[in-house]
Amino acid sequence: MAEHYWIETLGCPKNQVDSEKIAGSLLAEGMRPADSPESADLVVVNTCAFIDAARQESREVVEGMISRRRVGARLVVTGCLAARSGEELADGYPEIDLVADVGVPVTLSRGPRWRPGVERTESHHLMDLPRSPVTAPWAYVKIAEGCDRNCGFCAIPSFRGPQSSRSRESILAEVRALSVAEVVLVAQDLASYGNDIDQRGELNALVRAVRKETERVRLLYLYPSSLTDELIDTVISSGLSYFDLSLQHVSAPLLRKMRRFGSSERFFERIHRIRHLDPEATFRSSFILGYPGETEEDHDALLDFLEEADLDWVGFFPYSREEGTYAAALGDQVPRELAMERLREASEIQDAITARKRRELVGTVTRVLIDRPGVARSHREAPEIDGIIEIDDRLVPGSFVDATIVDAVGPDLIARPITQGAAEDGGN
């Protein structure tokens, strides 16, 4: 009888891809997915360690799985927390059978207990492994691992390592095997894809090649310094003008302290260029509130930027002090309460902007992808992070339908289908 596994995934889309690679490895070993952690022979927790809150959540999930797994089941902890704090996990939780650094042990389902620095098991690079089948009509595809940047607030390079890009051929092979209507390319530093193999600008060629294999190509996490005119043109010509720009702030002095590129003026120039080329372009970004040294003037500059930039989607995060980063040693730490107050103020402004922009779509016609019964997305909505479009639940997942937007409810839209042909045959 085949053994069964359960994988609990925390963190970002890149971790989700890693989990699907782990599942693919376990399926190749003859294991099968379990219905619950309690019924699994192997429980895998793929952890996050980006900020303190994520690390705490990861530990809580590990503790929960220790108590939930059945007698005799093996527990494996992998992912960023395992890479960043492997010894602490192994020593603090003797119930864990294997603490695996980023990468999948060859014998994950039957491997011996491993303690960092003592008996590390040989591992494959996750990106080179096959992945489990996907059930949605879209999928994340990781094109590179690691990061060569040195942002003041980020510890990721210390445990994910330097950038390592996949070959275009391996990415295209994965895209073909997935056979989905929308591919979402992800990496720690997407726009730097190919730089480590001396192929600068390779992302443009990759996007064009992936577009030949699927209806939609979406890019997440673009650094503004790498948003060249050529990349802008490539994204627009792909037919999906969605720009996820990792800005983090707009005050030039504060961005220098963050060891980041840019200013509000430079960001406006890029945004205005994109909107000139494609008025239908959609923008997402993220900002850190309360970074060391952030003044009221810096915060006011951010609020002014939000009002003028008119972005579609924005995520706000309070600064998290991470040991080993440049910012951890800076003076002028902003009190947590003040950071949260600034976050709430920025969120209030952006929530109103997002709601207004969604209302402005009422009465327009757009092409949507049916994600699942009753739920669709246009080019404006990235999966899992943006709003959705509610639609007739009889439409076939994976099909494309022209629809009229008839109402807006906060970040979500309600649509009425115009065409039925794609829904009837389920084609892309």
Contacts in CASP RR format, 6 or more apart in sequence:
PFRMAT RR
TARGET T0000
AUTHOR 0000-0000-0000
METHOD contacts of the structure
MODEL  1
MAEHYWIETLGCPKNQVDSEKIAGSLLAEGMRPADSPESADLVVVNTCAF
IDAARQESREVVEGMISRRRVGARLVVTGCLAARSGEELADGYPEIDLVA
DVGVPVTLSRGPRWRPGVERTESHHLMDLPRSPVTAPWAYVKIAEGCDRN
CGFCAIPSFRGPQSSRSRESILAEVRALSVAEVVLVAQDLASYGNDIDQR
GELNALVRAVRKETERVRLLYLYPSSLTDELIDTVISSGLSYFDLSLQHV
SAPLLRKMRRFGSSERFFERIHRIRHLDPEATFRSSFILGYPGETEEDHD
ALLDFLEEADLDWVGFFPYSREEGTYAAALGDQVPRELAMERLREASEIQ
DAITARKRRELVGTVTRVLIDRPGVARSHREAPEIDGIIEIDDRLVPGSF
VDATIVDAVGPDLIARPITQGAAEDGGN
2 30 0 8 1.000
2 31 0 8 1.000
2 32 0 8 1.000
3 30 0 8 1.000
3 31 0 8 1.000
3 32 0 8 1.000
3 41 0 8 1.000
3 42 0 8 1.000
3 109 0 8 1.000
4 31 0 8 1.000
4 32 0 8 1.000
4 33 0 8 1.000
4 34 0 8 1.000
4 39 0 8 1.000
4 40 0 8 1.000
4 41 0 8 1.000
4 42 0 8 1.000
5 23 0 8 1.000
5 26 0 8 1.000
5 31 0 8 1.000
5 32 0 8 1.000
5 33 0 8 1.000
5 34 0 8 1.000
5 40 0 8 1.000
5 41 0 8 1.000
5 42 0 8 1.000
5 43 0 8 1.000
5 44 0 8 1.000
5 109 0 8 1.000
6 33 0 8 1.000
6 34 0 8 1.000
6 36 0 8 1.000
6 37 0 8 1.000
6 39 0 8 1.000
6 40 0 8 1.000
6 42 0 8 1.000
6 43 0 8 1.000
6 44 0 8 1.000
7 19 0 8 1.000
7 22 0 8 1.000
7 23 0 8 1.000
7 44 0 8 1.000
7 46 0 8 1.000
8 37 0 8 1.000
8 43 0 8 1.000
8 44 0 8 1.000
8 45 0 8 1.000
8 46 0 8 1.000
8 61 0 8 1.000
8 65 0 8 1.000
9 15 0 8 1.000
9 16 0 8 1.000
9 18 0 8 1.000
9 19 0 8 1.000
9 46 0 8 1.000
10 45 0 8 1.000
10 46 0 8 1.000
10 47 0 8 1.000
10 48 0 8 1.000
10 54 0 8 1.000
10 57 0 8 1.000
10 58 0 8 1.000
10 61 0 8 1.000
11 48 0 8 1.000
11 50 0 8 1.000
11 54 0 8 1.000
12 48 0 8 1.000
12 50 0 8 1.000
12 186 0 8 1.000
13 140 0 8 1.000
13 184 0 8 1.000
13 186 0 8 1.000
13 220 0 8 1.000
13 384 0 8 1.000
14 140 0 8 1.000
14 142 0 8 1.000
14 186 0 8 1.000
14 187 0 8 1.000
14 188 0 8 1.000
15 46 0 8 1.000
15 48 0 8 1.000
15 79 0 8 1.000
15 80 0 8 1.000
16 140 0 8 1.000
17 126 0 8 1.000
17 131 0 8 1.000
17 140 0 8 1.000
17 141 0 8 1.000
17 142 0 8 1.000
17 186 0 8 1.000
18 46 0 8 1.000
18 78 0 8 1.000
18 79 0 8 1.000
18 102 0 8 1.000
18 103 0 8 1.000
18 126 0 8 1.000
18 142 0 8 1.000
19 44 0 8 1.000
19 46 0 8 1.000
20 131 0 8 1.000
20 132 0 8 1.000
20 134 0 8 1.000
21 104 0 8 1.000
21 126 0 8 1.000
21 127 0 8 1.000
21 129 0 8 1.000
21 130 0 8 1.000
21 131 0 8 1.000
22 44 0 8 1.000
22 46 0 8 1.000
22 78 0 8 1.000
22 104 0 8 1.000
22 108 0 8 1.000
22 126 0 8 1.000
23 33 0 8 1.000
23 131 0 8 1.000
23 132 0 8 1.000
24 129 0 8 1.000
24 130 0 8 1.000
24 131 0 8 1.000
24 132 0 8 1.000
25 104 0 8 1.000
25 108 0 8 1.000
25 124 0 8 1.000
25 129 0 8 1.000
25 130 0 8 1.000
26 42 0 8 1.000
26 108 0 8 1.000
26 109 0 8 1.000
27 132 0 8 1.000
28 130 0 8 1.000
29 108 0 8 1.000
29 109 0 8 1.000
29 110 0 8 1.000
31 41 0 8 1.000
31 42 0 8 1.000
31 109 0 8 1.000
34 40 0 8 1.000
34 41 0 8 1.000
37 43 0 8 1.000
37 65 0 8 1.000
37 68 0 8 1.000
37 69 0 8 1.000
38 68 0 8 1.000
38 69 0 8 1.000
38 70 0 8 1.000
39 70 0 8 1.000
40 69 0 8 1.000
40 70 0 8 1.000
40 73 0 8 1.000
41 72 0 8 1.000
41 73 0 8 1.000
41 74 0 8 1.000
42 73 0 8 1.000
42 74 0 8 1.000
42 76 0 8 1.000
42 108 0 8 1.000
42 109 0 8 1.000
43 65 0 8 1.000
43 68 0 8 1.000
43 69 0 8 1.000
43 73 0 8 1.000
43 74 0 8 1.000
43 75 0 8 1.000
43 76 0 8 1.000
44 76 0 8 1.000
44 77 0 8 1.000
44 78 0 8 1.000
44 108 0 8 1.000
45 58 0 8 1.000
45 61 0 8 1.000
45 62 0 8 1.000
45 65 0 8 1.000
45 75 0 8 1.000
45 76 0 8 1.000
45 77 0 8 1.000
45 78 0 8 1.000
46 78 0 8 1.000
46 79 0 8 1.000
47 55 0 8 1.000
47 58 0 8 1.000
47 61 0 8 1.000
47 62 0 8 1.000
47 77 0 8 1.000
47 78 0 8 1.000
47 79 0 8 1.000
47 80 0 8 1.000
47 81 0 8 1.000
47 82 0 8 1.000
48 54 0 8 1.000
48 55 0 8 1.000
48 57 0 8 1.000
48 58 0 8 1.000
48 79 0 8 1.000
48 80 0 8 1.000
48 81 0 8 1.000
49 55 0 8 1.000
49 58 0 8 1.000
49 79 0 8 1.000
49 80 0 8 1.000
49 81 0 8 1.000
49 83 0 8 1.000
49 84 0 8 1.000
49 85 0 8 1.000
49 155 0 8 1.000
49 159 0 8 1.000
50 80 0 8 1.000
50 155 0 8 1.000
50 156 0 8 1.000
51 317 0 8 1.000
51 320 0 8 1.000
51 322 0 8 1.000
52 320 0 8 1.000
52 321 0 8 1.000
52 322 0 8 1.000
53 320 0 8 1.000
55 81 0 8 1.000
55 84 0 8 1.000
55 85 0 8 1.000
58 81 0 8 1.000
59 81 0 8 1.000
62 75 0 8 1.000
62 77 0 8 1.000
62 89 0 8 1.000
62 93 0 8 1.000
62 96 0 8 1.000
63 93 0 8 1.000
65 75 0 8 1.000
66 75 0 8 1.000
66 93 0 8 1.000
66 95 0 8 1.000
66 96 0 8 1.000
69 75 0 8 1.000
74 97 0 8 1.000
74 98 0 8 1.000
74 109 0 8 1.000
75 95 0 8 1.000
75 96 0 8 1.000
75 97 0 8 1.000
75 98 0 8 1.000
76 96 0 8 1.000
76 97 0 8 1.000
76 98 0 8 1.000
76 99 0 8 1.000
76 100 0 8 1.000
76 108 0 8 1.000
77 89 0 8 1.000
77 93 0 8 1.000
77 96 0 8 1.000
77 98 0 8 1.000
77 99 0 8 1.000
77 100 0 8 1.000
78 99 0 8 1.000
78 100 0 8 1.000
78 101 0 8 1.000
78 102 0 8 1.000
78 103 0 8 1.000
78 104 0 8 1.000
79 100 0 8 1.000
79 101 0 8 1.000
79 102 0 8 1.000
79 103 0 8 1.000
80 102 0 8 1.000
80 156 0 8 1.000
80 159 0 8 1.000
80 160 0 8 1.000
81 89 0 8 1.000
82 89 0 8 1.000
82 99 0 8 1.000
82 100 0 8 1.000
82 101 0 8 1.000
82 102 0 8 1.000
83 101 0 8 1.000
83 102 0 8 1.000
83 159 0 8 1.000
83 160 0 8 1.000
84 155 0 8 1.000
84 158 0 8 1.000
84 159 0 8 1.000
86 99 0 8 1.000
86 101 0 8 1.000
86 116 0 8 1.000
87 115 0 8 1.000
87 116 0 8 1.000
87 117 0 8 1.000
89 96 0 8 1.000
89 99 0 8 1.000
90 96 0 8 1.000
90 99 0 8 1.000
90 114 0 8 1.000
90 115 0 8 1.000
90 116 0 8 1.000
91 115 0 8 1.000
96 113 0 8 1.000
97 111 0 8 1.000
97 113 0 8 1.000
98 105 0 8 1.000
98 108 0 8 1.000
98 111 0 8 1.000
98 112 0 8 1.000
98 113 0 8 1.000
98 114 0 8 1.000
98 121 0 8 1.000
99 114 0 8 1.000
99 115 0 8 1.000
99 116 0 8 1.000
100 108 0 8 1.000
100 114 0 8 1.000
100 121 0 8 1.000
100 123 0 8 1.000
101 116 0 8 1.000
101 120 0 8 1.000
101 123 0 8 1.000
102 126 0 8 1.000
102 145 0 8 1.000
102 159 0 8 1.000
102 160 0 8 1.000
103 123 0 8 1.000
103 124 0 8 1.000
103 125 0 8 1.000
103 126 0 8 1.000
104 123 0 8 1.000
104 124 0 8 1.000
104 126 0 8 1.000
104 129 0 8 1.000
105 111 0 8 1.000
105 114 0 8 1.000
105 121 0 8 1.000
105 122 0 8 1.000
105 123 0 8 1.000
106 121 0 8 1.000
106 122 0 8 1.000
106 123 0 8 1.000
106 124 0 8 1.000
107 121 0 8 1.000
111 121 0 8 1.000
112 119 0 8 1.000
112 121 0 8 1.000
113 119 0 8 1.000
114 120 0 8 1.000
114 121 0 8 1.000
125 145 0 8 1.000
125 164 0 8 1.000
126 142 0 8 1.000
126 145 0 8 1.000
127 142 0 8 1.000
127 144 0 8 1.000
127 145 0 8 1.000
127 164 0 8 1.000
127 166 0 8 1.000
127 170 0 8 1.000
128 166 0 8 1.000
128 170 0 8 1.000
130 177 0 8 1.000
131 174 0 8 1.000
131 178 0 8 1.000
134 178 0 8 1.000
134 180 0 8 1.000
136 180 0 8 1.000
136 371 0 8 1.000
136 372 0 8 1.000
136 383 0 8 1.000
136 397 0 8 1.000
137 180 0 8 1.000
137 181 0 8 1.000
137 182 0 8 1.000
137 369 0 8 1.000
137 370 0 8 1.000
137 371 0 8 1.000
137 397 0 8 1.000
137 398 0 8 1.000
137 428 0 8 1.000
138 180 0 8 1.000
138 181 0 8 1.000
138 182 0 8 1.000
138 183 0 8 1.000
138 184 0 8 1.000
138 216 0 8 1.000
138 369 0 8 1.000
138 371 0 8 1.000
138 383 0 8 1.000
139 178 0 8 1.000
139 180 0 8 1.000
139 182 0 8 1.000
139 183 0 8 1.000
139 184 0 8 1.000
140 184 0 8 1.000
140 185 0 8 1.000
140 186 0 8 1.000
141 171 0 8 1.000
141 174 0 8 1.000
141 175 0 8 1.000
141 178 0 8 1.000
141 183 0 8 1.000
141 184 0 8 1.000
141 185 0 8 1.000
141 186 0 8 1.000
141 210 0 8 1.000
142 166 0 8 1.000
142 186 0 8 1.000
142 187 0 8 1.000
143 165 0 8 1.000
143 166 0 8 1.000
143 171 0 8 1.000
143 185 0 8 1.000
143 186 0 8 1.000
143 187 0 8 1.000
143 190 0 8 1.000
143 193 0 8 1.000
143 206 0 8 1.000
144 163 0 8 1.000
144 164 0 8 1.000
144 165 0 8 1.000
144 166 0 8 1.000
144 187 0 8 1.000
144 188 0 8 1.000
144 189 0 8 1.000
144 190 0 8 1.000
144 192 0 8 1.000
144 193 0 8 1.000
144 194 0 8 1.000
144 196 0 8 1.000
145 160 0 8 1.000
145 161 0 8 1.000
145 163 0 8 1.000
145 164 0 8 1.000
145 187 0 8 1.000
145 188 0 8 1.000
146 156 0 8 1.000
146 157 0 8 1.000
146 160 0 8 1.000
146 161 0 8 1.000
146 162 0 8 1.000
146 163 0 8 1.000
146 164 0 8 1.000
146 187 0 8 1.000
146 188 0 8 1.000
146 189 0 8 1.000
147 154 0 8 1.000
147 156 0 8 1.000
147 157 0 8 1.000
147 160 0 8 1.000
147 161 0 8 1.000
147 162 0 8 1.000
147 163 0 8 1.000
147 188 0 8 1.000
147 189 0 8 1.000
148 157 0 8 1.000
148 162 0 8 1.000
148 163 0 8 1.000
148 189 0 8 1.000
148 192 0 8 1.000
148 195 0 8 1.000
148 196 0 8 1.000
149 157 0 8 1.000
149 189 0 8 1.000
149 192 0 8 1.000
149 223 0 8 1.000
149 259 0 8 1.000
150 157 0 8 1.000
150 259 0 8 1.000
150 326 0 8 1.000
151 248 0 8 1.000
151 258 0 8 1.000
151 259 0 8 1.000
151 260 0 8 1.000
152 257 0 8 1.000
152 258 0 8 1.000
152 259 0 8 1.000
152 260 0 8 1.000
152 325 0 8 1.000
152 326 0 8 1.000
152 327 0 8 1.000
153 248 0 8 1.000
153 258 0 8 1.000
153 288 0 8 1.000
153 291 0 8 1.000
153 319 0 8 1.000
153 320 0 8 1.000
153 322 0 8 1.000
153 325 0 8 1.000
153 326 0 8 1.000
153 327 0 8 1.000
154 322 0 8 1.000
154 325 0 8 1.000
155 322 0 8 1.000
155 323 0 8 1.000
155 324 0 8 1.000
155 325 0 8 1.000
156 188 0 8 1.000
158 324 0 8 1.000
160 188 0 8 1.000
162 196 0 8 1.000
163 188 0 8 1.000
163 189 0 8 1.000
163 192 0 8 1.000
163 195 0 8 1.000
163 196 0 8 1.000
164 196 0 8 1.000
165 193 0 8 1.000
165 194 0 8 1.000
165 195 0 8 1.000
165 196 0 8 1.000
165 197 0 8 1.000
165 199 0 8 1.000
165 202 0 8 1.000
168 202 0 8 1.000
168 205 0 8 1.000
168 206 0 8 1.000
168 209 0 8 1.000
171 206 0 8 1.000
171 210 0 8 1.000
172 209 0 8 1.000
172 210 0 8 1.000
172 213 0 8 1.000
175 183 0 8 1.000
175 210 0 8 1.000
175 213 0 8 1.000
175 214 0 8 1.000
176 213 0 8 1.000
180 214 0 8 1.000
181 214 0 8 1.000
181 215 0 8 1.000
181 216 0 8 1.000
181 369 0 8 1.000
181 398 0 8 1.000
181 400 0 8 1.000
181 428 0 8 1.000
182 214 0 8 1.000
182 215 0 8 1.000
182 216 0 8 1.000
182 217 0 8 1.000
182 218 0 8 1.000
182 369 0 8 1.000
182 383 0 8 1.000
183 210 0 8 1.000
183 213 0 8 1.000
183 214 0 8 1.000
183 216 0 8 1.000
183 217 0 8 1.000
183 218 0 8 1.000
184 218 0 8 1.000
184 219 0 8 1.000
184 220 0 8 1.000
184 382 0 8 1.000
184 383 0 8 1.000
185 206 0 8 1.000
185 207 0 8 1.000
185 210 0 8 1.000
185 217 0 8 1.000
185 218 0 8 1.000
185 219 0 8 1.000
185 220 0 8 1.000
186 220 0 8 1.000
186 221 0 8 1.000
187 193 0 8 1.000
187 221 0 8 1.000
188 221 0 8 1.000
189 221 0 8 1.000
189 223 0 8 1.000
189 226 0 8 1.000
190 203 0 8 1.000
190 219 0 8 1.000
190 220 0 8 1.000
190 221 0 8 1.000
190 222 0 8 1.000
190 223 0 8 1.000
191 203 0 8 1.000
191 222 0 8 1.000
191 223 0 8 1.000
191 226 0 8 1.000
191 227 0 8 1.000
191 231 0 8 1.000
192 223 0 8 1.000
192 226 0 8 1.000
193 201 0 8 1.000
193 202 0 8 1.000
193 203 0 8 1.000
193 206 0 8 1.000
194 200 0 8 1.000
194 201 0 8 1.000
194 202 0 8 1.000
194 203 0 8 1.000
195 202 0 8 1.000
201 228 0 8 1.000
201 230 0 8 1.000
201 231 0 8 1.000
203 219 0 8 1.000
203 231 0 8 1.000
203 234 0 8 1.000
204 230 0 8 1.000
204 231 0 8 1.000
204 234 0 8 1.000
207 217 0 8 1.000
207 219 0 8 1.000
207 234 0 8 1.000
207 235 0 8 1.000
207 238 0 8 1.000
208 234 0 8 1.000
208 238 0 8 1.000
210 217 0 8 1.000
211 217 0 8 1.000
211 238 0 8 1.000
211 239 0 8 1.000
214 428 0 8 1.000
215 369 0 8 1.000
215 400 0 8 1.000
215 428 0 8 1.000
216 238 0 8 1.000
216 239 0 8 1.000
216 240 0 8 1.000
216 369 0 8 1.000
216 379 0 8 1.000
217 238 0 8 1.000
217 240 0 8 1.000
218 240 0 8 1.000
218 242 0 8 1.000
218 382 0 8 1.000
219 235 0 8 1.000
219 242 0 8 1.000
219 243 0 8 1.000
219 244 0 8 1.000
220 244 0 8 1.000
220 382 0 8 1.000
221 244 0 8 1.000
221 246 0 8 1.000
222 231 0 8 1.000
222 243 0 8 1.000
222 244 0 8 1.000
222 245 0 8 1.000
222 246 0 8 1.000
223 246 0 8 1.000
223 261 0 8 1.000
224 245 0 8 1.000
224 246 0 8 1.000
224 247 0 8 1.000
224 261 0 8 1.000
224 262 0 8 1.000
224 266 0 8 1.000
224 267 0 8 1.000
224 270 0 8 1.000
225 261 0 8 1.000
225 262 0 8 1.000
227 243 0 8 1.000
227 245 0 8 1.000
227 270 0 8 1.000
229 273 0 8 1.000
232 243 0 8 1.000
232 270 0 8 1.000
232 273 0 8 1.000
232 274 0 8 1.000
232 277 0 8 1.000
233 277 0 8 1.000
235 241 0 8 1.000
235 242 0 8 1.000
235 243 0 8 1.000
236 274 0 8 1.000
236 277 0 8 1.000
236 278 0 8 1.000
236 281 0 8 1.000
239 379 0 8 1.000
240 379 0 8 1.000
241 274 0 8 1.000
241 278 0 8 1.000
241 280 0 8 1.000
241 281 0 8 1.000
241 282 0 8 1.000
241 379 0 8 1.000
242 281 0 8 1.000
242 282 0 8 1.000
242 284 0 8 1.000
242 379 0 8 1.000
242 380 0 8 1.000
242 382 0 8 1.000
243 274 0 8 1.000
243 281 0 8 1.000
243 282 0 8 1.000
243 283 0 8 1.000
243 284 0 8 1.000
244 284 0 8 1.000
244 285 0 8 1.000
244 382 0 8 1.000
245 267 0 8 1.000
245 270 0 8 1.000
245 283 0 8 1.000
245 284 0 8 1.000
245 285 0 8 1.000
246 285 0 8 1.000
246 286 0 8 1.000
247 267 0 8 1.000
247 285 0 8 1.000
247 286 0 8 1.000
247 287 0 8 1.000
248 255 0 8 1.000
248 258 0 8 1.000
248 260 0 8 1.000
248 286 0 8 1.000
248 287 0 8 1.000
248 288 0 8 1.000
249 255 0 8 1.000
249 258 0 8 1.000
249 260 0 8 1.000
249 287 0 8 1.000
249 288 0 8 1.000
249 291 0 8 1.000
249 294 0 8 1.000
249 298 0 8 1.000
249 302 0 8 1.000
250 263 0 8 1.000
250 264 0 8 1.000
250 267 0 8 1.000
250 287 0 8 1.000
250 301 0 8 1.000
250 302 0 8 1.000
250 305 0 8 1.000
251 263 0 8 1.000
251 264 0 8 1.000
251 294 0 8 1.000
251 297 0 8 1.000
251 298 0 8 1.000
251 301 0 8 1.000
251 302 0 8 1.000
252 262 0 8 1.000
252 263 0 8 1.000
252 264 0 8 1.000
253 298 0 8 1.000
254 291 0 8 1.000
254 293 0 8 1.000
254 294 0 8 1.000
254 295 0 8 1.000
254 298 0 8 1.000
255 261 0 8 1.000
255 262 0 8 1.000
255 263 0 8 1.000
257 291 0 8 1.000
257 292 0 8 1.000
257 293 0 8 1.000
257 327 0 8 1.000
257 330 0 8 1.000
258 288 0 8 1.000
258 291 0 8 1.000
258 327 0 8 1.000
259 326 0 8 1.000
264 301 0 8 1.000
264 304 0 8 1.000
264 305 0 8 1.000
267 305 0 8 1.000
267 309 0 8 1.000
268 305 0 8 1.000
268 308 0 8 1.000
268 309 0 8 1.000
271 283 0 8 1.000
271 309 0 8 1.000
274 281 0 8 1.000
274 283 0 8 1.000
275 281 0 8 1.000
280 379 0 8 1.000
282 312 0 8 1.000
282 313 0 8 1.000
282 379 0 8 1.000
282 380 0 8 1.000
283 309 0 8 1.000
283 311 0 8 1.000
283 312 0 8 1.000
283 313 0 8 1.000
284 311 0 8 1.000
284 312 0 8 1.000
284 313 0 8 1.000
284 314 0 8 1.000
284 315 0 8 1.000
284 382 0 8 1.000
284 385 0 8 1.000
284 386 0 8 1.000
285 311 0 8 1.000
285 313 0 8 1.000
285 314 0 8 1.000
285 315 0 8 1.000
286 314 0 8 1.000
286 315 0 8 1.000
286 316 0 8 1.000
286 317 0 8 1.000
287 302 0 8 1.000
287 314 0 8 1.000
287 315 0 8 1.000
287 316 0 8 1.000
287 317 0 8 1.000
287 346 0 8 1.000
288 317 0 8 1.000
288 318 0 8 1.000
288 319 0 8 1.000
289 299 0 8 1.000
289 316 0 8 1.000
289 317 0 8 1.000
289 318 0 8 1.000
289 319 0 8 1.000
289 339 0 8 1.000
289 340 0 8 1.000
289 342 0 8 1.000
289 343 0 8 1.000
289 346 0 8 1.000
290 318 0 8 1.000
290 319 0 8 1.000
290 334 0 8 1.000
290 338 0 8 1.000
290 339 0 8 1.000
290 342 0 8 1.000
291 319 0 8 1.000
291 327 0 8 1.000
291 334 0 8 1.000
292 319 0 8 1.000
292 327 0 8 1.000
292 330 0 8 1.000
292 331 0 8 1.000
292 332 0 8 1.000
292 333 0 8 1.000
292 334 0 8 1.000
293 330 0 8 1.000
293 331 0 8 1.000
293 332 0 8 1.000
293 333 0 8 1.000
293 334 0 8 1.000
294 319 0 8 1.000
294 334 0 8 1.000
294 342 0 8 1.000
299 342 0 8 1.000
299 345 0 8 1.000
299 346 0 8 1.000
302 346 0 8 1.000
303 345 0 8 1.000
303 346 0 8 1.000
303 349 0 8 1.000
306 314 0 8 1.000
306 346 0 8 1.000
306 349 0 8 1.000
306 350 0 8 1.000
306 353 0 8 1.000
307 349 0 8 1.000
307 353 0 8 1.000
310 353 0 8 1.000
310 357 0 8 1.000
311 350 0 8 1.000
311 353 0 8 1.000
312 354 0 8 1.000
312 357 0 8 1.000
312 380 0 8 1.000
312 386 0 8 1.000
313 354 0 8 1.000
313 382 0 8 1.000
313 385 0 8 1.000
313 386 0 8 1.000
314 346 0 8 1.000
314 350 0 8 1.000
314 354 0 8 1.000
315 350 0 8 1.000
316 343 0 8 1.000
316 346 0 8 1.000
316 347 0 8 1.000
316 350 0 8 1.000
317 343 0 8 1.000
318 336 0 8 1.000
318 339 0 8 1.000
318 340 0 8 1.000
318 343 0 8 1.000
319 327 0 8 1.000
319 334 0 8 1.000
319 339 0 8 1.000
321 327 0 8 1.000
321 328 0 8 1.000
321 333 0 8 1.000
322 328 0 8 1.000
354 410 0 8 1.000
354 411 0 8 1.000
355 408 0 8 1.000
355 410 0 8 1.000
355 411 0 8 1.000
358 408 0 8 1.000
358 410 0 8 1.000
358 411 0 8 1.000
358 412 0 8 1.000
358 413 0 8 1.000
359 408 0 8 1.000
361 380 0 8 1.000
361 405 0 8 1.000
361 408 0 8 1.000
361 413 0 8 1.000
362 405 0 8 1.000
362 406 0 8 1.000
362 407 0 8 1.000
362 408 0 8 1.000
362 413 0 8 1.000
363 404 0 8 1.000
363 405 0 8 1.000
363 406 0 8 1.000
364 404 0 8 1.000
364 405 0 8 1.000
365 402 0 8 1.000
365 403 0 8 1.000
365 404 0 8 1.000
365 405 0 8 1.000
365 418 0 8 1.000
366 378 0 8 1.000
366 379 0 8 1.000
366 380 0 8 1.000
366 402 0 8 1.000
366 403 0 8 1.000
366 405 0 8 1.000
366 415 0 8 1.000
367 378 0 8 1.000
367 379 0 8 1.000
367 400 0 8 1.000
367 401 0 8 1.000
367 402 0 8 1.000
367 403 0 8 1.000
368 376 0 8 1.000
368 377 0 8 1.000
368 378 0 8 1.000
368 389 0 8 1.000
368 391 0 8 1.000
368 400 0 8 1.000
368 401 0 8 1.000
368 402 0 8 1.000
368 403 0 8 1.000
368 415 0 8 1.000
369 376 0 8 1.000
369 377 0 8 1.000
369 378 0 8 1.000
369 398 0 8 1.000
369 399 0 8 1.000
369 400 0 8 1.000
370 376 0 8 1.000
370 391 0 8 1.000
370 395 0 8 1.000
370 396 0 8 1.000
370 397 0 8 1.000
370 398 0 8 1.000
370 399 0 8 1.000
370 400 0 8 1.000
370 401 0 8 1.000
370 423 0 8 1.000
371 377 0 8 1.000
371 383 0 8 1.000
371 388 0 8 1.000
371 397 0 8 1.000
371 398 0 8 1.000
372 397 0 8 1.000
373 393 0 8 1.000
373 394 0 8 1.000
373 395 0 8 1.000
373 397 0 8 1.000
374 390 0 8 1.000
374 391 0 8 1.000
374 392 0 8 1.000
374 393 0 8 1.000
374 395 0 8 1.000
375 388 0 8 1.000
375 389 0 8 1.000
375 390 0 8 1.000
375 391 0 8 1.000
376 388 0 8 1.000
376 389 0 8 1.000
376 390 0 8 1.000
376 391 0 8 1.000
376 395 0 8 1.000
376 401 0 8 1.000
376 403 0 8 1.000
376 415 0 8 1.000
377 383 0 8 1.000
377 386 0 8 1.000
377 388 0 8 1.000
377 389 0 8 1.000
378 389 0 8 1.000
380 386 0 8 1.000
381 387 0 8 1.000
381 388 0 8 1.000
381 389 0 8 1.000
386 411 0 8 1.000
387 411 0 8 1.000
387 412 0 8 1.000
387 413 0 8 1.000
388 412 0 8 1.000
388 413 0 8 1.000
389 403 0 8 1.000
389 405 0 8 1.000
389 412 0 8 1.000
389 413 0 8 1.000
389 414 0 8 1.000
389 415 0 8 1.000
390 412 0 8 1.000
390 413 0 8 1.000
390 414 0 8 1.000
390 415 0 8 1.000
391 401 0 8 1.000
391 403 0 8 1.000
391 414 0 8 1.000
391 415 0 8 1.000
391 416 0 8 1.000
391 417 0 8 1.000
392 416 0 8 1.000
392 417 0 8 1.000
394 423 0 8 1.000
395 401 0 8 1.000
395 417 0 8 1.000
395 423 0 8 1.000
396 422 0 8 1.000
396 423 0 8 1.000
396 424 0 8 1.000
396 425 0 8 1.000
396 426 0 8 1.000
396 427 0 8 1.000
398 426 0 8 1.000
398 427 0 8 1.000
398 428 0 8 1.000
399 421 0 8 1.000
399 422 0 8 1.000
399 423 0 8 1.000
399 425 0 8 1.000
399 426 0 8 1.000
399 427 0 8 1.000
399 428 0 8 1.000
400 422 0 8 1.000
400 427 0 8 1.000
400 428 0 8 1.000
401 417 0 8 1.000
401 418 0 8 1.000
401 419 0 8 1.000
401 420 0 8 1.000
401 422 0 8 1.000
401 423 0 8 1.000
402 417 0 8 1.000
402 418 0 8 1.000
402 419 0 8 1.000
403 415 0 8 1.000
403 416 0 8 1.000
403 417 0 8 1.000
403 418 0 8 1.000
404 415 0 8 1.000
404 416 0 8 1.000
404 418 0 8 1.000
405 413 0 8 1.000
405 414 0 8 1.000
405 415 0 8 1.000
406 414 0 8 1.000
406 415 0 8 1.000
406 416 0 8 1.000
407 413 0 8 1.000
407 414 0 8 1.000
408 414 0 8 1.000
417 423 0 8 1.000
END
